Amino acid sequence: MKLLILGLGTQELILIAIVALLFFGGKKIPELMKGLGKGVKSFKDGMNGIDDQKDESTDTENKK
């Protein structure tokens, strides 16, 4: 059964998970996921900030 995540199947995902567990250890993986989540949130906040700035500049130009 193929998953649509980057064309990887179930077996490939299980293999990647096992290698990550062996490489990083059980205690380090939650810390890595927490850091990844913070990074994604920061990126989304930054993108929303750019959209807000673009909207403000468009509103300012329309008022002129």
PDB file of N, CA, C and O in Angstrom:
ATOM      1  N   MET A   1       0.845  -1.184   0.000  1.00  0.00           N
ATOM      2  CA  MET A   1       0.000   0.000   0.000  1.00  0.00           C
ATOM      3  C   MET A   1       0.882   1.236   0.000  1.00  0.00           C
ATOM      4  O   MET A   1       1.671   1.444   0.923  1.00  0.00           O
ATOM      5  N   LYS A   2       0.754   2.036  -1.008  1.00  0.00           N
ATOM      6  CA  LYS A   2       1.577   3.246  -1.129  1.00  0.00           C
ATOM      7  C   LYS A   2       0.881   4.427  -0.470  1.00  0.00           C
ATOM      8  O   LYS A   2      -0.321   4.633  -0.637  1.00  0.00           O
ATOM      9  N   LEU A   3       1.656   5.196   0.279  1.00  0.00           N
ATOM     10  CA  LEU A   3       1.158   6.431   0.862  1.00  0.00           C
ATOM     11  C   LEU A   3       1.513   7.580  -0.059  1.00  0.00           C
ATOM     12  O   LEU A   3       2.452   7.468  -0.848  1.00  0.00           O
ATOM     13  N   LEU A   4       0.806   8.650   0.019  1.00  0.00           N
ATOM     14  CA  LEU A   4       1.052   9.785  -0.847  1.00  0.00           C
ATOM     15  C   LEU A   4       2.070  10.761  -0.259  1.00  0.00           C
ATOM     16  O   LEU A   4       2.257  11.854  -0.793  1.00  0.00           O
ATOM     17  N   ILE A   5       2.727  10.375   0.832  1.00  0.00           N
ATOM     18  CA  ILE A   5       3.722  11.236   1.458  1.00  0.00           C
ATOM     19  C   ILE A   5       5.049  11.010   0.750  1.00  0.00           C
ATOM     20  O   ILE A   5       5.748  10.040   1.045  1.00  0.00           O
ATOM     21  N   LEU A   6       5.401  11.874  -0.163  1.00  0.00           N
ATOM     22  CA  LEU A   6       6.658  11.808  -0.902  1.00  0.00           C
ATOM     23  C   LEU A   6       6.849  10.480  -1.621  1.00  0.00           C
ATOM     24  O   LEU A   6       7.985  10.100  -1.906  1.00  0.00           O
ATOM     25  N   GLY A   7       5.790   9.778  -1.917  1.00  0.00           N
ATOM     26  CA  GLY A   7       5.874   8.525  -2.627  1.00  0.00           C
ATOM     27  C   GLY A   7       6.475   7.393  -1.807  1.00  0.00           C
ATOM     28  O   GLY A   7       6.958   6.413  -2.374  1.00  0.00           O
ATOM     29  N   LEU A   8       6.453   7.508  -0.487  1.00  0.00           N
ATOM     30  CA  LEU A   8       7.015   6.479   0.374  1.00  0.00           C
ATOM     31  C   LEU A   8       5.925   5.496   0.795  1.00  0.00           C
ATOM     32  O   LEU A   8       4.790   5.887   1.068  1.00  0.00           O
ATOM     33  N   GLY A   9       6.286   4.228   0.841  1.00  0.00           N
ATOM     34  CA  GLY A   9       5.364   3.204   1.297  1.00  0.00           C
ATOM     35  C   GLY A   9       5.483   2.991   2.791  1.00  0.00           C
ATOM     36  O   GLY A   9       6.312   3.610   3.457  1.00  0.00           O
ATOM     37  N   THR A  10       4.653   2.118   3.305  1.00  0.00           N
ATOM     38  CA  THR A  10       4.640   1.827   4.736  1.00  0.00           C
ATOM     39  C   THR A  10       5.966   1.245   5.197  1.00  0.00           C
ATOM     40  O   THR A  10       6.471   1.616   6.256  1.00  0.00           O
ATOM     41  N   GLN A  11       6.534   0.340   4.415  1.00  0.00           N
ATOM     42  CA  GLN A  11       7.792  -0.293   4.793  1.00  0.00           C
ATOM     43  C   GLN A  11       8.924   0.725   4.878  1.00  0.00           C
ATOM     44  O   GLN A  11       9.753   0.658   5.786  1.00  0.00           O
ATOM     45  N   GLU A  12       8.963   1.659   3.944  1.00  0.00           N
ATOM     46  CA  GLU A  12      10.003   2.678   3.963  1.00  0.00           C
ATOM     47  C   GLU A  12       9.884   3.578   5.187  1.00  0.00           C
ATOM     48  O   GLU A  12      10.891   3.930   5.803  1.00  0.00           O
ATOM     49  N   LEU A  13       8.646   3.955   5.543  1.00  0.00           N
ATOM     50  CA  LEU A  13       8.430   4.801   6.716  1.00  0.00           C
ATOM     51  C   LEU A  13       8.829   4.086   8.001  1.00  0.00           C
ATOM     52  O   LEU A  13       9.409   4.698   8.899  1.00  0.00           O
ATOM     53  N   ILE A  14       8.523   2.800   8.091  1.00  0.00           N
ATOM     54  CA  ILE A  14       8.921   2.026   9.269  1.00  0.00           C
ATOM     55  C   ILE A  14      10.431   1.941   9.362  1.00  0.00           C
ATOM     56  O   ILE A  14      10.988   2.084  10.450  1.00  0.00           O
ATOM     57  N   LEU A  15      11.103   1.713   8.250  1.00  0.00           N
ATOM     58  CA  LEU A  15      12.563   1.643   8.229  1.00  0.00           C
ATOM     59  C   LEU A  15      13.180   2.969   8.658  1.00  0.00           C
ATOM     60  O   LEU A  15      14.135   2.987   9.435  1.00  0.00           O
ATOM     61  N   ILE A  16      12.646   4.071   8.160  1.00  0.00           N
ATOM     62  CA  ILE A  16      13.145   5.392   8.538  1.00  0.00           C
ATOM     63  C   ILE A  16      12.952   5.630  10.033  1.00  0.00           C
ATOM     64  O   ILE A  16      13.840   6.168  10.693  1.00  0.00           O
ATOM     65  N   ALA A  17      11.803   5.233  10.570  1.00  0.00           N
ATOM     66  CA  ALA A  17      11.530   5.405  12.003  1.00  0.00           C
ATOM     67  C   ALA A  17      12.501   4.587  12.850  1.00  0.00           C
ATOM     68  O   ALA A  17      12.975   5.064  13.881  1.00  0.00           O
ATOM     69  N   ILE A  18      12.800   3.368  12.428  1.00  0.00           N
ATOM     70  CA  ILE A  18      13.735   2.525  13.175  1.00  0.00           C
ATOM     71  C   ILE A  18      15.139   3.112  13.138  1.00  0.00           C
ATOM     72  O   ILE A  18      15.828   3.141  14.158  1.00  0.00           O
ATOM     73  N   VAL A  19      15.564   3.577  11.974  1.00  0.00           N
ATOM     74  CA  VAL A  19      16.894   4.183  11.860  1.00  0.00           C
ATOM     75  C   VAL A  19      16.985   5.440  12.721  1.00  0.00           C
ATOM     76  O   VAL A  19      17.996   5.659  13.388  1.00  0.00           O
ATOM     77  N   ALA A  20      15.944   6.265  12.713  1.00  0.00           N
ATOM     78  CA  ALA A  20      15.935   7.478  13.547  1.00  0.00           C
ATOM     79  C   ALA A  20      15.996   7.118  15.021  1.00  0.00           C
ATOM     80  O   ALA A  20      16.700   7.770  15.793  1.00  0.00           O
ATOM     81  N   LEU A  21      15.267   6.091  15.416  1.00  0.00           N
ATOM     82  CA  LEU A  21      15.282   5.657  16.816  1.00  0.00           C
ATOM     83  C   LEU A  21      16.669   5.161  17.221  1.00  0.00           C
ATOM     84  O   LEU A  21      17.144   5.472  18.313  1.00  0.00           O
ATOM     85  N   LEU A  22      17.313   4.401  16.358  1.00  0.00           N
ATOM     86  CA  LEU A  22      18.661   3.910  16.655  1.00  0.00           C
ATOM     87  C   LEU A  22      19.688   5.034  16.659  1.00  0.00           C
ATOM     88  O   LEU A  22      20.604   5.051  17.481  1.00  0.00           O
ATOM     89  N   PHE A  23      19.526   5.968  15.736  1.00  0.00           N
ATOM     90  CA  PHE A  23      20.507   7.042  15.596  1.00  0.00           C
ATOM     91  C   PHE A  23      20.409   8.066  16.728  1.00  0.00           C
ATOM     92  O   PHE A  23      21.428   8.465  17.292  1.00  0.00           O
ATOM     93  N   PHE A  24      19.197   8.491  17.060  1.00  0.00           N
ATOM     94  CA  PHE A  24      19.011   9.550  18.049  1.00  0.00           C
ATOM     95  C   PHE A  24      18.697   9.022  19.446  1.00  0.00           C
ATOM     96  O   PHE A  24      18.983   9.701  20.432  1.00  0.00           O
ATOM     97  N   GLY A  25      18.132   7.860  19.552  1.00  0.00           N
ATOM     98  CA  GLY A  25      17.735   7.336  20.851  1.00  0.00           C
ATOM     99  C   GLY A  25      16.330   7.785  21.208  1.00  0.00           C
ATOM    100  O   GLY A  25      15.823   8.770  20.673  1.00  0.00           O
ATOM    101  N   GLY A  26      15.713   7.053  22.113  1.00  0.00           N
ATOM    102  CA  GLY A  26      14.320   7.312  22.478  1.00  0.00           C
ATOM    103  C   GLY A  26      14.097   8.625  23.198  1.00  0.00           C
ATOM    104  O   GLY A  26      13.031   9.228  23.069  1.00  0.00           O
ATOM    105  N   LYS A  27      15.091   9.080  23.960  1.00  0.00           N
ATOM    106  CA  LYS A  27      14.910  10.306  24.735  1.00  0.00           C
ATOM    107  C   LYS A  27      15.084  11.560  23.891  1.00  0.00           C
ATOM    108  O   LYS A  27      14.508  12.599  24.212  1.00  0.00           O
ATOM    109  N   LYS A  28      15.853  11.487  22.836  1.00  0.00           N
ATOM    110  CA  LYS A  28      16.174  12.673  22.047  1.00  0.00           C
ATOM    111  C   LYS A  28      15.094  12.992  21.000  1.00  0.00           C
ATOM    112  O   LYS A  28      14.940  14.150  20.612  1.00  0.00           O
ATOM    113  N   ILE A  29      14.358  11.990  20.546  1.00  0.00           N
ATOM    114  CA  ILE A  29      13.365  12.199  19.487  1.00  0.00           C
ATOM    115  C   ILE A  29      12.273  13.193  19.893  1.00  0.00           C
ATOM    116  O   ILE A  29      11.951  14.069  19.091  1.00  0.00           O
ATOM    117  N   PRO A  30      11.685  13.108  21.095  1.00  0.00           N
ATOM    118  CA  PRO A  30      10.668  14.116  21.460  1.00  0.00           C
ATOM    119  C   PRO A  30      11.230  15.542  21.460  1.00  0.00           C
ATOM    120  O   PRO A  30      10.535  16.485  21.082  1.00  0.00           O
ATOM    121  N   GLU A  31      12.485  15.697  21.884  1.00  0.00           N
ATOM    122  CA  GLU A  31      13.106  17.027  21.865  1.00  0.00           C
ATOM    123  C   GLU A  31      13.262  17.531  20.435  1.00  0.00           C
ATOM    124  O   GLU A  31      13.037  18.709  20.157  1.00  0.00           O
ATOM    125  N   LEU A  32      13.650  16.628  19.525  1.00  0.00           N
ATOM    126  CA  LEU A  32      13.792  17.017  18.117  1.00  0.00           C
ATOM    127  C   LEU A  32      12.446  17.414  17.507  1.00  0.00           C
ATOM    128  O   LEU A  32      12.363  18.391  16.763  1.00  0.00           O
ATOM    129  N   MET A  33      11.392  16.652  17.825  1.00  0.00           N
ATOM    130  CA  MET A  33      10.065  16.958  17.298  1.00  0.00           C
ATOM    131  C   MET A  33       9.546  18.285  17.856  1.00  0.00           C
ATOM    132  O   MET A  33       8.895  19.050  17.146  1.00  0.00           O
ATOM    133  N   LYS A  34       9.838  18.552  19.131  1.00  0.00           N
ATOM    134  CA  LYS A  34       9.433  19.818  19.739  1.00  0.00           C
ATOM    135  C   LYS A  34      10.121  20.985  19.034  1.00  0.00           C
ATOM    136  O   LYS A  34       9.484  21.996  18.738  1.00  0.00           O
ATOM    137  N   GLY A  35      11.406  20.847  18.768  1.00  0.00           N
ATOM    138  CA  GLY A  35      12.148  21.882  18.050  1.00  0.00           C
ATOM    139  C   GLY A  35      11.632  22.072  16.637  1.00  0.00           C
ATOM    140  O   GLY A  35      11.529  23.200  16.155  1.00  0.00           O
ATOM    141  N   LEU A  36      11.306  20.968  15.969  1.00  0.00           N
ATOM    142  CA  LEU A  36      10.752  21.047  14.619  1.00  0.00           C
ATOM    143  C   LEU A  36       9.408  21.770  14.627  1.00  0.00           C
ATOM    144  O   LEU A  36       9.137  22.592  13.752  1.00  0.00           O
ATOM    145  N   GLY A  37       8.573  21.463  15.610  1.00  0.00           N
ATOM    146  CA  GLY A  37       7.271  22.127  15.729  1.00  0.00           C
ATOM    147  C   GLY A  37       7.410  23.619  15.957  1.00  0.00           C
ATOM    148  O   GLY A  37       6.672  24.414  15.374  1.00  0.00           O
ATOM    149  N   LYS A  38       8.365  24.006  16.811  1.00  0.00           N
ATOM    150  CA  LYS A  38       8.599  25.432  17.047  1.00  0.00           C
ATOM    151  C   LYS A  38       9.087  26.121  15.782  1.00  0.00           C
ATOM    152  O   LYS A  38       8.705  27.257  15.497  1.00  0.00           O
ATOM    153  N   GLY A  39       9.929  25.433  15.028  1.00  0.00           N
ATOM    154  CA  GLY A  39      10.429  26.006  13.778  1.00  0.00           C
ATOM    155  C   GLY A  39       9.319  26.220  12.765  1.00  0.00           C
ATOM    156  O   GLY A  39       9.264  27.258  12.104  1.00  0.00           O
ATOM    157  N   VAL A  40       8.439  25.244  12.643  1.00  0.00           N
ATOM    158  CA  VAL A  40       7.317  25.364  11.704  1.00  0.00           C
ATOM    159  C   VAL A  40       6.386  26.488  12.138  1.00  0.00           C
ATOM    160  O   VAL A  40       5.912  27.260  11.304  1.00  0.00           O
ATOM    161  N   LYS A  41       6.120  26.587  13.453  1.00  0.00           N
ATOM    162  CA  LYS A  41       5.255  27.660  13.956  1.00  0.00           C
ATOM    163  C   LYS A  41       5.872  29.026  13.690  1.00  0.00           C
ATOM    164  O   LYS A  41       5.180  29.962  13.292  1.00  0.00           O
ATOM    165  N   SER A  42       7.167  29.132  13.910  1.00  0.00           N
ATOM    166  CA  SER A  42       7.859  30.390  13.661  1.00  0.00           C
ATOM    167  C   SER A  42       7.791  30.763  12.182  1.00  0.00           C
ATOM    168  O   SER A  42       7.590  31.928  11.837  1.00  0.00           O
ATOM    169  N   PHE A  43       7.961  29.773  11.318  1.00  0.00           N
ATOM    170  CA  PHE A  43       7.886  30.016   9.873  1.00  0.00           C
ATOM    171  C   PHE A  43       6.490  30.491   9.478  1.00  0.00           C
ATOM    172  O   PHE A  43       6.351  31.441   8.708  1.00  0.00           O
ATOM    173  N   LYS A  44       5.456  29.831  10.006  1.00  0.00           N
ATOM    174  CA  LYS A  44       4.079  30.232   9.694  1.00  0.00           C
ATOM    175  C   LYS A  44       3.792  31.640  10.198  1.00  0.00           C
ATOM    176  O   LYS A  44       3.159  32.433   9.500  1.00  0.00           O
ATOM    177  N   ASP A  45       4.261  31.959  11.420  1.00  0.00           N
ATOM    178  CA  ASP A  45       4.069  33.305  11.955  1.00  0.00           C
ATOM    179  C   ASP A  45       4.767  34.341  11.084  1.00  0.00           C
ATOM    180  O   ASP A  45       4.233  35.426  10.852  1.00  0.00           O
ATOM    181  N   GLY A  46       5.946  34.010  10.609  1.00  0.00           N
ATOM    182  CA  GLY A  46       6.673  34.921   9.726  1.00  0.00           C
ATOM    183  C   GLY A  46       5.943  35.136   8.414  1.00  0.00           C
ATOM    184  O   GLY A  46       5.875  36.260   7.915  1.00  0.00           O
ATOM    185  N   MET A  47       5.398  34.071   7.853  1.00  0.00           N
ATOM    186  CA  MET A  47       4.652  34.193   6.600  1.00  0.00           C
ATOM    187  C   MET A  47       3.387  35.021   6.806  1.00  0.00           C
ATOM    188  O   MET A  47       3.020  35.813   5.938  1.00  0.00           O
ATOM    189  N   ASN A  48       2.714  34.846   7.951  1.00  0.00           N
ATOM    190  CA  ASN A  48       1.524  35.648   8.242  1.00  0.00           C
ATOM    191  C   ASN A  48       1.902  37.114   8.422  1.00  0.00           C
ATOM    192  O   ASN A  48       1.144  38.002   8.032  1.00  0.00           O
ATOM    193  N   GLY A  49       3.061  37.373   9.007  1.00  0.00           N
ATOM    194  CA  GLY A  49       3.528  38.741   9.176  1.00  0.00           C
ATOM    195  C   GLY A  49       3.784  39.412   7.841  1.00  0.00           C
ATOM    196  O   GLY A  49       3.489  40.595   7.672  1.00  0.00           O
ATOM    197  N   ILE A  50       4.330  38.669   6.893  1.00  0.00           N
ATOM    198  CA  ILE A  50       4.571  39.218   5.558  1.00  0.00           C
ATOM    199  C   ILE A  50       3.251  39.534   4.879  1.00  0.00           C
ATOM    200  O   ILE A  50       3.110  40.575   4.237  1.00  0.00           O
ATOM    201  N   ASP A  51       2.267  38.623   5.021  1.00  0.00           N
ATOM    202  CA  ASP A  51       0.947  38.865   4.431  1.00  0.00           C
ATOM    203  C   ASP A  51       0.299  40.097   5.051  1.00  0.00           C
ATOM    204  O   ASP A  51      -0.314  40.895   4.342  1.00  0.00           O
ATOM    205  N   ASP A  52       0.428  40.263   6.378  1.00  0.00           N
ATOM    206  CA  ASP A  52      -0.144  41.420   7.056  1.00  0.00           C
ATOM    207  C   ASP A  52       0.505  42.708   6.567  1.00  0.00           C
ATOM    208  O   ASP A  52      -0.185  43.703   6.341  1.00  0.00           O
ATOM    209  N   GLN A  53       1.815  42.700   6.404  1.00  0.00           N
ATOM    210  CA  GLN A  53       2.520  43.892   5.928  1.00  0.00           C
ATOM    211  C   GLN A  53       2.087  44.228   4.505  1.00  0.00           C
ATOM    212  O   GLN A  53       1.919  45.398   4.162  1.00  0.00           O
ATOM    213  N   LYS A  54       1.908  43.195   3.676  1.00  0.00           N
ATOM    214  CA  LYS A  54       1.499  43.416   2.294  1.00  0.00           C
ATOM    215  C   LYS A  54       0.096  44.015   2.262  1.00  0.00           C
ATOM    216  O   LYS A  54      -0.177  44.919   1.472  1.00  0.00           O
ATOM    217  N   ASP A  55      -0.794  43.510   3.120  1.00  0.00           N
ATOM    218  CA  ASP A  55      -2.158  44.036   3.183  1.00  0.00           C
ATOM    219  C   ASP A  55      -2.160  45.492   3.645  1.00  0.00           C
ATOM    220  O   ASP A  55      -2.905  46.311   3.107  1.00  0.00           O
ATOM    221  N   GLU A  56      -1.329  45.820   4.641  1.00  0.00           N
ATOM    222  CA  GLU A  56      -1.254  47.192   5.142  1.00  0.00           C
ATOM    223  C   GLU A  56      -0.733  48.139   4.063  1.00  0.00           C
ATOM    224  O   GLU A  56      -1.235  49.255   3.921  1.00  0.00           O
ATOM    225  N   SER A  57       0.268  47.701   3.305  1.00  0.00           N
ATOM    226  CA  SER A  57       0.820  48.572   2.266  1.00  0.00           C
ATOM    227  C   SER A  57      -0.185  48.753   1.136  1.00  0.00           C
ATOM    228  O   SER A  57      -0.250  49.827   0.538  1.00  0.00           O
ATOM    229  N   THR A  58      -0.964  47.728   0.835  1.00  0.00           N
ATOM    230  CA  THR A  58      -1.987  47.847  -0.195  1.00  0.00           C
ATOM    231  C   THR A  58      -3.082  48.808   0.252  1.00  0.00           C
ATOM    232  O   THR A  58      -3.554  49.620  -0.544  1.00  0.00           O
ATOM    233  N   ASP A  59      -3.491  48.724   1.523  1.00  0.00           N
ATOM    234  CA  ASP A  59      -4.503  49.630   2.055  1.00  0.00           C
ATOM    235  C   ASP A  59      -4.008  51.060   2.020  1.00  0.00           C
ATOM    236  O   ASP A  59      -4.774  51.965   1.688  1.00  0.00           O
ATOM    237  N   THR A  60      -2.753  51.287   2.352  1.00  0.00           N
ATOM    238  CA  THR A  60      -2.172  52.636   2.350  1.00  0.00           C
ATOM    239  C   THR A  60      -2.145  53.202   0.931  1.00  0.00           C
ATOM    240  O   THR A  60      -2.445  54.379   0.727  1.00  0.00           O
ATOM    241  N   GLU A  61      -1.787  52.370  -0.050  1.00  0.00           N
ATOM    242  CA  GLU A  61      -1.751  52.831  -1.442  1.00  0.00           C
ATOM    243  C   GLU A  61      -3.144  53.135  -1.961  1.00  0.00           C
ATOM    244  O   GLU A  61      -3.313  54.061  -2.754  1.00  0.00           O
ATOM    245  N   ASN A  62      -4.148  52.377  -1.533  1.00  0.00           N
ATOM    246  CA  ASN A  62      -5.524  52.599  -1.992  1.00  0.00           C
ATOM    247  C   ASN A  62      -6.096  53.891  -1.410  1.00  0.00           C
ATOM    248  O   ASN A  62      -6.948  54.522  -2.036  1.00  0.00           O
ATOM    249  N   LYS A  63      -5.638  54.293  -0.217  1.00  0.00           N
ATOM    250  CA  LYS A  63      -6.141  55.525   0.394  1.00  0.00           C
ATOM    251  C   LYS A  63      -5.584  56.764  -0.277  1.00  0.00           C
ATOM    252  O   LYS A  63      -6.181  57.838  -0.199  1.00  0.00           O
ATOM    253  N   LYS A  64      -4.443  56.622  -0.937  1.00  0.00           N
ATOM    254  CA  LYS A  64      -3.835  57.784  -1.616  1.00  0.00           C
ATOM    255  C   LYS A  64      -4.610  58.106  -2.801  1.00  0.00           C
ATOM    256  O   LYS A  64      -4.276  59.048  -3.520  1.00  0.00           O
TER     257      LYS A  64
END
